[in-house]
Amino acid sequence: MNLKQLLKSSLLVGLVALSGQALAYSPEELEKACKKPRFTDFNLPIYKAPDNIEVAPKSEFIIKISAWVDPTTITLTAKKQPLAFELESTSTFHKIKAQLPAELTGEFVRIDVGAKAVLGCDDKTGWLIKVADH
């Protein structure tokens, strides 16, 4: 094999190796490709010291969720119990509206929301509130 053929063979092997690496995705790259859902604009006061703000029984609340979420995958719970909600979707966000059940009066309640993005990523978050005893 002469020098010219050796160089061509080496170049070909190098290009094949590089193209294989270019097609492989790391977990970080996959995470960037799939945007996780974002949850914003929760409108009830979160219970935390030193303010310890309580919310009225049967309070209505909203949560906005990013537009790239599949709305059929949205879940909402209060104290780990499913909570019914109304859904309003626009081109920029989904808004869910719900009401605290009357039986949660006087209790600490964790409200959790979760959803799956259209591209497959999912996420969830939650807030601790205290429902007043009146």
C-alpha positions in Angstrom: 0.0 0.0 0.0 1.5 3.3 -0.9 1.4 6.5 1.1 -1.5 8.0 -0.9 -3.7 5.0 -0.4 -2.8 4.9 3.3 -3.8 8.5 3.7 -7.1 7.9 2.0 -7.9 4.9 4.1 -7.0 6.8 7.3 -9.1 9.8 6.3 -12.0 7.5 5.5 -11.8 5.7 8.9 -11.6 9.1 10.7 -14.6 10.4 8.9 -16.7 7.3 9.7 -15.7 7.6 13.4 -16.6 11.3 13.5 -19.9 10.8 11.8 -20.9 8.1 14.4 -20.1 10.5 17.2 -22.1 13.3 15.6 -25.2 11.1 15.4 -25.0 10.1 19.1 -26.9 12.3 21.7 -25.8 12.7 25.2 -28.5 12.9 28.0 -27.7 16.6 28.3 -28.4 17.1 24.6 -31.6 15.2 24.7 -32.8 17.3 27.7 -32.1 20.5 25.7 -34.0 19.1 22.7 -37.1 18.4 24.9 -38.2 21.4 26.9 -39.8 20.5 30.2 -43.1 21.9 31.1 -43.1 25.3 32.9 -45.7 26.1 35.6 -46.2 29.7 36.5 -48.7 32.3 37.9 -50.0 30.2 40.8 -52.1 32.8 42.4 -52.6 31.6 46.0 -50.1 32.7 48.7 -47.6 30.0 49.6 -47.6 29.2 53.3 -44.2 30.1 54.8 -42.7 31.8 57.8 -42.7 34.5 59.0 -45.9 35.5 57.2 -47.9 32.3 57.5 -50.6 33.6 55.2 -53.7 31.4 55.1 -56.2 31.2 52.2 -60.0 31.2 52.4 -61.8 27.9 52.3 -63.0 26.9 48.8 -60.6 29.4 47.2 -60.4 29.4 43.5 -56.9 29.3 42.0 -55.1 29.3 38.6 -51.9 27.8 37.2 -50.5 28.6 33.8 -48.6 25.9 32.0 -46.3 26.2 29.0 -47.9 25.9 25.5 -45.6 22.9 24.5 -47.4 20.7 27.0 -49.9 18.0 25.8 -53.0 19.3 27.7 -54.4 15.7 28.0 -51.5 14.8 30.3 -52.1 17.6 32.9 -52.7 16.3 36.4 -53.7 18.3 39.5 -54.0 17.0 43.0 -54.6 18.5 46.5 -53.3 16.4 49.4 -52.6 13.6 46.8 -56.3 13.5 45.8 -57.2 14.3 42.1 -58.7 17.7 41.7 -61.1 18.7 38.9 -60.1 21.7 36.9 -61.2 23.8 33.9 -58.7 24.1 31.1 -58.3 27.1 28.8 -55.7 26.9 26.0 -54.2 29.6 23.9 -51.2 29.6 21.5 -48.9 30.7 24.3 -50.1 28.8 27.4 -52.6 26.5 29.0 -54.4 27.9 32.1 -56.1 25.6 34.6 -58.6 26.9 37.1 -59.7 24.9 40.1 -61.3 25.3 43.5 -60.2 24.0 46.9 -62.6 21.4 48.2 -64.6 22.4 51.3 -63.3 19.4 53.3 -59.8 20.9 53.3 -60.9 23.8 55.6 -58.4 24.3 58.4 -55.7 22.0 56.8 -52.3 22.3 55.3 -52.6 21.3 51.7 -49.9 20.6 49.1 -51.2 21.3 45.6 -49.3 19.4 42.9 -49.5 19.8 39.1 -47.8 17.7 36.5 -47.7 17.4 32.7 -45.9 15.9 29.8 -44.4 18.0 27.0 -45.4 17.2 23.4 -41.8 16.0 22.8 -41.9 13.5 25.7 -40.3 15.3 28.7 -42.4 15.6 31.9 -42.2 17.6 35.0 -44.2 18.4 38.1 -44.2 21.0 40.9 -46.2 22.0 43.9 -47.0 24.5 46.5 -47.9 24.3 50.2 -50.8 26.4 51.4 -52.8 26.6 54.6 -56.5 26.8 54.4 -58.1 29.0 57.1 -60.5 27.5 59.6 -63.4 29.8 59.0 
